[in-house]
Amino acid sequence: MRELFEKFLANQCTKQETEKLLKFLTDEGCEDERNDLLKHWIEEMRYVENSDIDKELLPKRYETIKELINKTENNVKYGGYRFIRIFKVAAVFLIIIISTYLYTHLIKSNKPNDSVQKIAKYAEDINPGHNKAILTLSNGKQIILDSTNKTSVLKVGNMTLKESKGVLSYASSKGDKNEGLNSLTIPKCGQYKLILSDGTKVWLNASSSIQYPSTFSGNSREVTITGEAYFEVAKNLSKPFIAHINNTKVEVLGTHFNINGYADDNNIHTTLLEGSIKIKYFNNELLIKPGQQATCTHTNEMKVSACDDMDNIIAWKNGLFEFKDLDIKIVMQQLSRWYDFEPVFNSNVNKHFWCLVSRDVPLSQVLNMLQATGEVKFKIENKKVYVMDK
């Protein structure tokens, strides 16, 4: 598939090979793994100076993929959900292609461009984060989970825990007893995916944590989180799922939502992608619908607003930083959780940025994209990043 992918970018695929590539992009199952592969391949090609891929052809490939998707829509009768899923997979693919093209031509190109500064050389650099977490069992025992291609199985009482490639999953059967509360803590430079005993999937961002029972044995399924998490809750009409964060309670039966409540933000943002949820915050209680975001403020108020860009909200889960007209201080706040550094600001810095970049690249490459605007410059020194006005 990688060879086909490279041939397609080089405009060398036959009709049959193109159809095979499209099938790979749109078939059900393993969406996360497939998108990870695409991002990995793109990143490799992006930074190889002597790549055989003609970067000038990338915009043409973008148009070709759009035509392929259109043909698929016209010639194949998919259900609504399936076509939406195909569109989302293709959209991720297209975003990566376009960002690669822009990066190559606006930053790596040797052609003069008044709006682009020369790429900075840093005496130090900081590698991106990766899959890592600390599992604390109910008996106090701690287990370090880290990126590995190995699969390990752990037996805890009646529970079977499986850990593999950044995913921790719990398996239980009827009659299993609750073995007490476990917790999964994600440090800076980390992320992890958790599959609870009921099948609920939880993605945890850097500097986050979740406390949960090994088995949901009562009349509800309750967890407590800090930081940021994305949930795909398994449906169970008789046993609601409840997520607690600070003084906020989010109750669902089965849905997809993102919740962000980092301590340094002062606000808690809950964004609903699918289903419905009830949010309780002090004396306030609201139902929100898909496409809405509820914000619980430090003044004990709750506000609901429309959220038109869900991809931006869950970009972190999909391996991307997506900044849209974001203040440089918030940009550096998000980067510091993933790269583990302390931002130090020049008092004159007061800029907003638009940027789309993979979370898999070293910090210097992210800073160079920001610096290419000509609005700001950086220095990395002793795990500190100095942010200076141009």
N, C-alpha and C positions, 0 to 999 in steps of 0.2 A: 504494500500500500504506500509505503514511503517513496518507492521508485516511481509509482504512478503519480503521486502528488508532485514530485519534482518535475516529471515529464509534463504534467499539466501546466505548471507555472512557466515552463520553457516553451509552451505551445507545441508540444510534440506528441500529444496523446491521439490515438485513433478514436473513432466513434465508440467502439466497443470498450476501450480503456476508460474513456470519459464516463460512459454509463456505469462501469464498475466503480469508479471513484464516487459518482453521485450516490450509488447504492450504499457505499461505505459511509457517506456523510449523513444519510437519512434513515438508515435502518434502525429499528427500535433496539433498545438495550445498550448498556455501556456508554451512555452519552458523556458522562464525566471523564471516563478514561479516554474516549475518542478526542474530546476537546483538549485534554491534557497533551495528547500526542501531537495534535495539530499545532498547539502553541509551542511545544518543544521543537518541532521541526522548523517552524518559522523562526524561532529565536536562533537556532543554529545557523540558518541561512543568512539571517540578518547580520550576524557579526563575523561571517567568513569573508574576508576581503576578496579572495579569488574564487568566489562561488560561480558555478556554471550558469546559474539562473540570471537571465537578463532582467534587471530590475525595471527597465523601461516597459516590460511587458505586464507588470503587475496590475496596472489599471485595466488593461484589456482582459486579464483573467477575471477581474471583478465583474465586468460586463458579461463575460461568458457564463459565469456561475449564475448570474441573475437570469440569463436566458434558459439555462438548464432547469432552474427552479420553476420558471414559468411553464416550460414544456411538461414538467412533472405534474404541475397543477392541472394542465389542460388534458393530459393523456391518461392520468391515473385517478381513479375515484377514491380519494382518501376521506376518512371522517374528519370533522372539524378539528378535533384535538390533535390528530396525527399531523395534519398539515401545519397547524400552529407550531407543533414541536419541530417539524422539518424546518420551518422558517427560522425558529430560534437557533437551531444548530448552524444553519447557513449564515445567520446574522453574526454569530460569534466568529465564524470562519472569515467573513468579509471584513469585520472590524480589525482582525489581526492582519489581514492582507493590506488594508489601507494604512494602518498605523506603521507597518513595515515600510511601505512605499514612502510615506511622509518622513519617517526617520531617516531612511537611506538618502533621500534627496534634499532634505532640509538640514540635516546634521552631519551625515557622513560624507556628503558630496564635497569635492574639492572646488566646485564652481563657486565664485564669489557671490555672496548674498548679504546685503547690508543689514538685514534683520537678524542674521545669525552670527553669534560670536564664535570664535575658535573654540574647539572642544578643550575643556580644562583638563590639565593633568594633575592628579591628586597624589600626594606622597603616600597617603593611606587610602584604603578602600574598605567597605564593609559588605560582606556577603549577605544575600537575602536569607530570610528565615526558611524553615522547613517543617515537616511533620514532627512534632514532639509534644509530649505531655507528661504529667505526673498523675498516676492513678493511685488514689488512697482508698483502701478497702475499709470496711466497717470495723475491723479489728485494729486499725491504725497502720497496717503494713503498707508501705509505699513501693510502687513499681514504676520505673522509668520507662516510658515508651518513646521510641525514636524512629527515624526513617530507616527502614530496612526492607530488603526483599524477602526476608524470611517470614514465615507464618508460625506463630506460637499459640498454643492452646493452654489455658490455665483453668484448673478446677478449683472453685471456691464454694465449699459446701455443696449445695445442690445445683449451683450455677456453673455453666461452662462459658468462659470468656475466650474469645478469639481475637488476636491482634495481628494485623497484616497491612503493610504499606499505608500507614496513616489512618487506619480504620480499626476501632475497637467495637466489637459486637458481643451482645449478651444473648445467650440461648437459654430458654426455659421451657418447661412443659407443665401441663396441668398438675397441680398438686405440689409444685415447688413452693417452698416457704421463703418468705422475705428474709434475706440474710443481712438486713440492715442497710444503712445509707453508705453509698460510695460517693466519691467525688473525683472529677477529672479537672485538673488545673493546667491551663495553657500558659506558659511563660511568654515573655517578649521573644520575638523571633520564632514563634511557634504557631501552629494551627493543628486541628485534629477533627476527625469525624467520629461520631459515636452512634451506635445503633442500640437503642434501649430494648429491654426484654419484650416490649409490646410491638416492636417493629418500627417505632418512631425513629426518624433519622435526625441527628443534630450535628450541624457544622459549627465549630467554635473558632473564633478569631483569636489573634494574639492577645495576651493579657486578659484572658477570660476564664471562667470556671463554671462548672455545673455540679450540683449535688442532687443525687437521685437514688431511689431504692433499687436494689438488685432485681426485685420483682414487684410489680404493682398489685398488691393483694387486697387493697381496700376498695371503697366505692369511687375513688378518683385516682388519677395519675398525676402526682405533683412533683415538680422539680424546682430548684432554686438556682438562678444564674447570676453571674456578674459579667460585665463587659459586653460582648456582642455575640449573638448566636442566630443561626438560621434553622428553622424547624420545618420538617415535613412530618406532620403528626398522623399516626395510624388511626383510622376511624374506629370508634367504639362508642356507639350511642348511649350505652348504659354506664360508661365510665369516662367522664370528661377529663381532658388533659388540662392541667393548670401550671403555668409558669410564673414563678415569683421573681421579681427583681426590685430591690429596695422596697418601697412602699406600694409597688404596682403589682396587680394580679391580672394575668391574662388567661382567660378560660376559653377552651376550644373543644370541639368534638373530633374534628379531623380537618386539617388545613395546612397551608404553607404560609409562614410569616417570618419576618426578620425583626429582631429586637436588639436595640443598641442602647446601653445604659452605662457607658464608661464613667467612672467617678469624676474624671477631669472635665466632663461635659456639662454636668449639673442637670441635664434634661434626659428623659428616657423616650426614645422614638420607637414606636411599634408600627411596622408597615405590613399590610396584608396583601398577599399575592393571590391567594385562592381560599375559598370557603368563607367563614365568618368567625369573628371572635368578640368576646365581651371583655372590656377592660375596666377594672375597678382601681381607683386611685383616691385614697382618703374617702371623701363623701361623694365623689363623682363616679358615675358608671355610664359607659357608652358601648353601643354596638357599632363596629365599623365594618365596612364592605371592602371587597377587593378593589385595589387602586387607591385606598385611603391610608393616611398615616396619622396616628394619634401621638401627640407630644405631651408628656407629663412634665410640667415645669417645676423648677425649684421653689416657686411661689405657690405650690399645691393646686395649680390649675391644670386643666386638660383641654387641649385644642385638637381639632380634627381638620385635616387639609387633604386636598387631592394630591396624589403622587403619580405623575405622568411618566416617570422614568424609573421603572422597577430594575432595569439592568444596572443602573447606577447604584441602587441600594445594595444589590447583592453581587456587585463586581468583585468584592474581596473573596466571596465563596467560589467564584469562577476563575480565580488566579489573576485578577487584574486590579490595578489602581485606576480609578476613573474619577478625575477631578473636573467639576463643571463650575466655572466661575467661583472657585473656592479660595478663601483667604489663605495666604501663605502660611499663617500660623496654624491653621487647621490641617493644611497639607503636610507640614512638618510633624504635627502631632500624630497623624496617621502613619507616616513613614517611620517615625521613631519607635512605634510599637513593633513594627515588622523587622526593622534593622537594628534595633536596640542602641540608640544613641541619644545624646542630650542636645536638643536644639538651642542655639544661642543667637538671639536676634539683635541686629543693629537697630537702633531706635527709629531710623528713617524708613525701614522696610514696611511697606503697606500696599501689597499688590495682590491681585486675584489671578488665578491661573486655570486654564483648560488643559487637561492632559489625560491621555490613555496609554498605559504602559503595563507590561507584565510584572508580576510580583517576583518572577524568577531571576531577575537580572541583578547584578551588583548595584549598590547604592549610587556609585559614580555615574552610571548610565541614566538613572532617573534624574539626578541633579543636572546632568548635561542637557537633558531635554528641557528642563525648566530654565536653565541658564541661556539656552538657545533663543529665548524670547528677547534677550537683551535687557531684561528688567531687573535681574537679580544675579548675584554670584555667590559662590560657596567656598568654604574651606573645611576639610575634614582633619581633625587633630585630636588624638587621645579619646576616641569614642564621643567626641563632640562635633557637631556640625554648625559652623558659623554661617549665618545667613546675613548677607550684606547687600545694601542697595547698589545698583549698577555704578 
